[in-house]
Amino acid sequence: MEHVEKDTGYQIGQLIGNYLPFVCLILIAYFFYYKAKNQHDKK
């Protein structure tokens, strides 16, 4: 049982490691889009 839990935790860690860069890119892109949209609305 302990070995299975450790494997699951490792798989979750790999998934987070694989998807984290994509999530960061999406957040950064959304931030710039939101910022640009706000500047456009002010004009």
N, C-alpha and C positions, 0 to 999 in steps of 0.2 A: 504493500500500500504506500509506504513512504517513497519508494522509488517512482511510482506512478505520479505522485503529487509533485515530486521534484521535476520529472519530465514535463508535466503540464506547465509548471512555472517557467521552465526553460523555453517551452514553445511560446508561451505568452510573452516572455521577454524578447524572443526573436521577432514575433509579430510587431511588438511595439517598436523595436529597433528598425524594422523594415518600413513601417508606416509613418513613424515620427517625422522623417524629413519631408514627406508629402504633406503631412498636416501643417508643418511649419510653413512650407511654401504657400499653401492655401490661405493660412492666416495672414501671412505677409501680403499676399496679393489682395485679399479682402480688405486689409487695413488701408492699402494705398488706394484701392477703388473707393472706399468709404471717404477717405480724406479728399480725393479728387472730386467726388460727388458733392461734398460739403462746400468746397471752394467754388464749384460751378453754381450751386444754389445761391451763394452769397452775391454773386455778380448778377 
